[in-house]
Amino acid sequence: MEYGIQLPVQSQSTIYAEPWEAGAGPGDLVEVARAADRAGFAYIAACDHVAIPRRLASAMSTVWYDPVATLAHLAAVTERVRLLSHVAVVGLRHPLLTAKQYATLDHLSGGRLILGVGAGHVQEEFEALGVDFAGRGAVLDESIDALRKALGPDEFPEHHGKLYDFADLGQRPRPAQPHVPVWVGGSSPPAARRAALKGDGWLPQGDPRDRLPSQIERIRRLRAQAGLQGPFTVGAIAEPLYVGAPTWDTGRRTLSGPPDELAESLRAYRAMGVDQIQVRFRSRDRAELVDQISAFGADIAPYL
């Protein structure tokens, strides 16, 4: 079972950001990304929002780094860790624009991109950019189809759909990967169905453990009914973690303790059919977070 991390600092929703992140910046992002690279993490991830309406700013904050710029910056200071958009709201942009950005990122990073996509949820963001919010599911469905073509091997990709129509328009550089994996985010029935039928993987939205088995079984069933074969990566977001015995209040949901106990708890995800878990560590500063990442890689990962 692989493990990845949603980067701190680059998105600062009050749901998960630690207090120290408010004063952090690019240097902290670089050090955390390098620590994850050294510790064997499968990916580092960045979120996507263009603009946050005032009514949501107190909860979501307005700190949302651009995922393409952020992941490209971190690609240059890491060696092997993959680069995941978790998730890119691709319906906000024309697929050719999205393809240009992410193909360049994959090219520059030597083929390390995983394109995570989602429908989005902030209505004002869609309205400001002139995109239909109510129809965002259909927009995402066609965007995935168009991106499959635009991120494929052809210099002149071609797509003819209801919303997007393009041909005879060349884009280079092409992605370094012959096939850029597309992971679909979201836990609603339409999102899970979209992941099953259009994705190479599924990124659930924090489903609790007791909901995951039925969700995974439904996705497997939908793929089988559609005759879809080949690799498919099932993800999960683990509870907040603290490796060792904390000397401060890490919250009631946080899993803490010795490495073997934490590993035993996390292996339960694998038994459900999960292929990769996204982990988030409680921390009071960057140094503690880097220590937690290192301890996870050294002491817990071997048990996984």
Backbone torsions as a table, in degrees:
resi	resn	phi	psi	omega
1	MET	NA	125.2	-179.8
2	GLU	-84.4	166.6	-179.2
3	TYR	-141.8	141.7	179.6
4	GLY	-137.0	177.8	-176.2
5	ILE	-142.5	135.7	168.4
6	GLN	-79.4	123.2	-174.0
7	LEU	-66.5	146.2	172.4
8	PRO	-76.5	-179.4	170.9
9	VAL	70.0	-48.7	-172.8
10	GLN	-69.3	-20.2	170.1
11	SER	-141.6	135.7	-170.0
12	GLN	-130.0	47.3	171.7
13	SER	-59.9	143.1	-180.0
14	THR	-67.5	-13.3	178.9
15	ILE	-63.8	-33.5	-173.2
16	TYR	-137.4	-14.3	-175.5
17	ALA	-69.9	140.7	175.1
18	GLU	-85.4	152.4	-177.4
19	PRO	-55.5	-35.2	-176.3
20	TRP	-67.0	-21.1	-176.9
21	GLU	-66.7	-25.1	-177.9
22	ALA	-60.7	-30.3	-179.9
23	GLY	-102.8	9.4	-177.3
24	ALA	-91.3	170.8	-177.7
25	GLY	-156.7	-157.5	-174.8
26	PRO	-56.6	-39.2	-179.8
27	GLY	-61.6	-38.0	178.7
28	ASP	-67.8	-41.6	176.9
29	LEU	-58.3	-43.8	-179.0
30	VAL	-61.7	-46.2	-177.4
31	GLU	-66.3	-37.9	178.3
32	VAL	-67.7	-43.4	179.3
33	ALA	-62.1	-42.6	178.5
34	ARG	-63.9	-38.9	178.0
35	ALA	-63.1	-42.9	178.3
36	ALA	-64.8	-38.0	177.6
37	ASP	-61.6	-47.0	-179.5
38	ARG	-65.7	-33.9	-173.3
39	ALA	-85.4	4.9	174.9
40	GLY	83.8	16.7	178.2
41	PHE	-64.6	141.4	-178.1
42	ALA	-71.8	-33.1	-178.4
43	TYR	-154.9	158.8	164.8
44	ILE	-116.2	145.5	-171.9
45	ALA	-128.0	148.7	175.9
46	ALA	-132.2	146.4	-176.2
47	CYS	-91.4	177.7	-176.6
48	ASP	-141.4	115.1	165.0
49	HIS	-144.1	139.4	-180.0
50	VAL	-85.9	-44.1	-178.6
51	ALA	-158.1	140.4	-176.9
52	ILE	-106.6	124.8	179.0
53	PRO	-65.7	153.1	-176.7
54	ARG	-56.6	-35.7	-176.7
55	ARG	-64.9	-22.6	-178.5
56	LEU	-106.5	-5.0	-171.1
57	ALA	-63.4	-34.4	-177.4
58	SER	-67.4	-30.0	179.5
59	ALA	-91.7	-44.6	-174.9
60	MET	-88.7	-20.1	-168.4
61	SER	63.8	172.9	176.1
62	THR	-108.4	11.3	179.0
63	VAL	-88.8	100.1	176.2
64	TRP	-141.9	99.0	179.3
65	TYR	-65.1	148.8	175.4
66	ASP	-67.1	128.6	-174.1
67	PRO	-66.7	-37.3	-178.4
68	VAL	-66.9	-48.3	179.2
69	ALA	-62.2	-41.8	-178.0
70	THR	-66.3	-48.7	-177.9
71	LEU	-68.1	-33.0	176.3
72	ALA	-66.6	-41.6	177.2
73	HIS	-60.4	-43.1	-177.3
74	LEU	-77.3	-25.6	175.1
75	ALA	-60.3	-33.7	-176.5
76	ALA	-75.0	-14.7	-177.0
77	VAL	-117.3	8.7	175.3
78	THR	-125.2	171.0	-173.7
79	GLU	-114.6	-44.5	-170.3
80	ARG	-130.4	-23.6	-174.7
81	VAL	-61.6	140.0	-178.7
82	ARG	-81.4	163.9	-169.7
83	LEU	-119.5	110.6	-173.5
84	LEU	-112.4	129.9	167.2
85	SER	-87.3	114.9	-176.5
86	HIS	-129.7	89.8	-10.3
87	VAL	-120.4	156.3	173.5
88	ALA	-81.9	127.7	176.6
89	VAL	-85.5	78.8	-168.5
90	VAL	-69.0	-19.1	178.2
91	GLY	-68.1	-14.1	178.7
92	LEU	-76.7	-11.3	-174.0
93	ARG	-134.7	153.0	175.5
94	HIS	-63.8	140.5	-178.5
95	PRO	-56.9	-32.4	178.4
96	LEU	-67.3	-35.2	176.4
97	LEU	-68.0	-46.8	177.7
98	THR	-59.3	-43.6	-179.6
99	ALA	-63.1	-41.3	178.6
100	LYS	-59.2	-44.9	-177.9
101	GLN	-66.5	-50.7	-173.7
102	TYR	-78.3	-28.9	173.6
103	ALA	-64.6	-40.2	177.4
104	THR	-64.3	-42.0	177.5
105	LEU	-60.5	-44.6	179.6
106	ASP	-64.7	-40.4	178.9
107	HIS	-62.9	-48.0	-177.0
108	LEU	-67.3	-31.1	-176.1
109	SER	-90.8	-0.2	-178.9
110	GLY	75.3	28.8	175.2
111	GLY	88.8	38.9	-176.5
112	ARG	-106.8	5.3	-176.0
113	LEU	-76.1	138.1	160.9
114	ILE	-122.1	120.1	-177.9
115	LEU	-91.1	104.4	173.7
116	GLY	-93.4	131.3	-175.2
117	VAL	-127.5	153.1	177.3
118	GLY	-153.1	168.3	-173.7
119	ALA	-79.3	-26.1	-175.5
120	GLY	87.8	164.0	-175.8
121	HIS	-144.8	-2.5	-175.8
122	VAL	-99.6	107.2	-172.0
123	GLN	-62.1	-43.9	-177.9
124	GLU	-61.5	-31.2	178.9
125	GLU	-63.7	-44.0	177.8
126	PHE	-66.0	-45.5	-177.3
127	GLU	-62.6	-39.9	-179.3
128	ALA	-64.4	-30.8	-178.8
129	LEU	-96.1	4.5	175.9
130	GLY	73.0	31.3	-178.9
131	VAL	-113.1	139.5	-178.8
132	ASP	-67.7	112.9	-179.1
133	PHE	-73.4	-44.2	-177.3
134	ALA	-62.3	-32.2	-179.0
135	GLY	-98.9	23.4	-172.9
136	ARG	-65.9	-25.3	176.9
137	GLY	-65.3	-46.1	177.8
138	ALA	-65.8	-36.2	177.4
139	VAL	-62.2	-44.3	-179.9
140	LEU	-65.5	-41.3	179.8
141	ASP	-56.0	-49.3	-178.7
142	GLU	-72.8	-32.4	177.8
143	SER	-60.1	-40.5	178.5
144	ILE	-62.4	-45.2	179.2
145	ASP	-60.1	-45.3	-178.9
146	ALA	-66.6	-37.3	179.9
147	LEU	-69.9	-33.0	175.1
148	ARG	-56.2	-43.3	178.8
149	LYS	-71.0	-46.7	-173.3
150	ALA	-70.8	-22.4	178.2
151	LEU	-102.2	8.6	178.3
152	GLY	-81.3	-165.8	-173.5
153	PRO	-78.8	-16.4	-171.8
154	ASP	-77.0	130.3	175.7
155	GLU	-64.4	-32.3	178.9
156	PHE	-116.7	79.8	-177.3
157	PRO	-67.6	156.8	-177.1
158	GLU	-136.2	130.9	177.2
159	HIS	-146.3	134.3	177.9
160	HIS	-130.8	105.7	-177.9
161	GLY	-134.0	-170.5	179.7
162	LYS	-73.9	-33.6	-174.6
163	LEU	-104.2	-34.0	-175.3
164	TYR	-128.9	140.9	-179.2
165	ASP	-145.5	115.4	178.6
166	PHE	-149.6	149.3	176.7
167	ALA	-165.9	159.8	176.3
168	ASP	58.8	29.9	176.2
169	LEU	-122.4	110.9	-174.2
170	GLY	-85.7	143.2	176.6
171	GLN	-134.9	118.6	169.7
172	ARG	-136.0	150.0	8.6
173	PRO	-75.0	151.9	172.9
174	ARG	-80.9	159.9	174.4
175	PRO	-57.8	149.0	176.4
176	ALA	-70.3	-30.5	179.0
177	GLN	-82.0	139.6	174.1
178	PRO	-66.8	-25.5	178.5
179	HIS	-141.3	110.7	177.0
180	VAL	-79.6	119.2	-179.9
181	PRO	-65.6	137.7	176.8
182	VAL	-115.3	116.0	176.1
183	TRP	-105.1	132.2	-175.9
184	VAL	-102.3	129.4	-177.9
185	GLY	-97.3	157.6	175.9
186	GLY	118.4	151.8	-176.3
187	SER	-120.3	-0.4	175.7
188	SER	-67.8	160.6	177.2
189	PRO	-54.1	-44.6	177.8
190	PRO	-63.7	-37.1	-179.1
191	ALA	-67.8	-43.2	178.9
192	ALA	-64.8	-39.0	177.6
193	ARG	-65.0	-41.4	178.8
194	ARG	-61.7	-42.5	178.4
195	ALA	-60.8	-44.2	-177.1
196	ALA	-63.9	-41.4	-170.6
197	LEU	-95.7	-22.2	-175.5
198	LYS	-121.0	-11.8	-172.6
199	GLY	-105.0	167.6	170.3
200	ASP	-99.4	-0.5	-179.2
201	GLY	-173.2	168.4	-177.4
202	TRP	-126.9	131.8	176.3
203	LEU	-114.9	93.5	-179.2
204	PRO	-66.9	159.9	-176.0
205	GLN	-99.2	62.3	175.7
206	GLY	72.0	32.8	178.1
207	ASP	-59.0	134.1	174.3
208	PRO	-65.0	161.1	-174.9
209	ARG	-57.6	-36.5	-175.4
210	ASP	-72.2	-15.8	178.7
211	ARG	-92.4	-22.5	-172.7
212	LEU	-61.4	-46.3	-176.0
213	PRO	-56.4	-42.5	-179.2
214	SER	-69.4	-36.1	176.7
215	GLN	-63.6	-46.0	-179.0
216	ILE	-64.6	-41.0	179.7
217	GLU	-62.8	-40.0	179.6
218	ARG	-64.9	-42.5	179.4
219	ILE	-62.9	-44.1	178.7
220	ARG	-61.3	-41.1	-178.7
221	ARG	-65.9	-43.8	179.6
222	LEU	-61.4	-40.1	179.6
223	ARG	-67.7	-40.1	179.6
224	ALA	-65.7	-41.9	-179.9
225	GLN	-64.6	-31.2	179.8
226	ALA	-86.5	-2.0	179.8
227	GLY	72.5	24.8	-178.4
228	LEU	-86.9	130.9	178.9
229	GLN	-126.5	-178.8	179.2
230	GLY	95.2	176.0	-175.7
231	PRO	-62.5	141.0	175.0
232	PHE	-146.4	124.7	-173.5
233	THR	-100.1	116.9	176.9
234	VAL	-94.0	125.8	-179.2
235	GLY	-108.1	171.2	173.5
236	ALA	-156.2	151.6	174.4
237	ILE	-104.7	117.0	-177.5
238	ALA	-75.9	163.4	173.1
239	GLU	-61.3	158.3	174.2
240	PRO	-55.8	144.1	-175.0
241	LEU	-121.4	152.3	167.2
242	TYR	-143.8	115.1	-178.3
243	VAL	-78.6	119.6	-178.1
244	GLY	102.9	-167.5	-179.7
245	ALA	-101.0	109.5	-178.3
246	PRO	-69.0	147.9	176.3
247	THR	-103.7	12.5	179.6
248	TRP	-141.8	167.5	-175.9
249	ASP	-76.2	107.8	-179.4
250	THR	-96.2	4.2	177.1
251	GLY	96.1	151.8	-172.5
252	ARG	-70.3	-25.2	-178.2
253	ARG	-85.9	-10.2	-174.6
254	THR	-72.3	131.6	172.8
255	LEU	-86.6	126.1	179.0
256	SER	-140.1	163.2	179.6
257	GLY	139.2	-173.1	-179.8
258	PRO	-67.3	156.1	-174.6
259	PRO	-55.3	-41.3	-176.4
260	ASP	-66.0	-34.9	178.6
261	GLU	-70.7	-42.0	177.6
262	LEU	-63.4	-41.9	179.7
263	ALA	-62.9	-40.7	179.0
264	GLU	-61.0	-40.9	178.8
265	SER	-65.1	-41.7	-178.0
266	LEU	-72.3	-28.9	178.6
267	ARG	-64.3	-19.0	176.7
268	ALA	-61.8	-29.1	176.3
269	TYR	-65.0	-40.9	-179.8
270	ARG	-62.9	-37.8	179.3
271	ALA	-63.8	-24.7	177.5
272	MET	-79.6	-14.1	-176.4
273	GLY	107.3	14.4	179.3
274	VAL	-81.5	135.8	-179.6
275	ASP	-98.7	-29.8	179.0
276	GLN	-145.2	140.9	176.6
277	ILE	-114.9	140.6	173.7
278	GLN	-98.9	127.3	-175.1
279	VAL	-113.6	151.1	174.7
280	ARG	-136.8	131.0	-176.3
281	PHE	-104.1	140.4	170.7
282	ARG	-75.2	140.8	-177.4
283	SER	-159.5	155.4	179.1
284	ARG	-104.8	-12.8	175.8
285	ASP	-163.3	175.4	-177.9
286	ARG	-61.6	-40.7	-177.5
287	ALA	-60.6	-41.7	179.2
288	GLU	-67.0	-38.7	178.2
289	LEU	-63.9	-44.3	178.6
290	VAL	-61.7	-39.6	177.3
291	ASP	-63.4	-40.6	179.3
292	GLN	-64.8	-43.5	178.5
293	ILE	-61.1	-44.6	-179.5
294	SER	-64.6	-42.5	180.0
295	ALA	-65.2	-38.6	178.4
296	PHE	-62.7	-46.4	-178.8
297	GLY	-64.3	-38.0	-175.7
298	ALA	-82.4	-39.0	-167.5
299	ASP	-110.1	-21.7	-178.3
300	ILE	-107.2	-42.6	-177.7
301	ALA	-53.2	-39.0	179.6
302	PRO	-60.3	-27.9	178.0
303	TYR	-77.4	-16.6	-177.8
304	LEU	-88.5	NA	NA
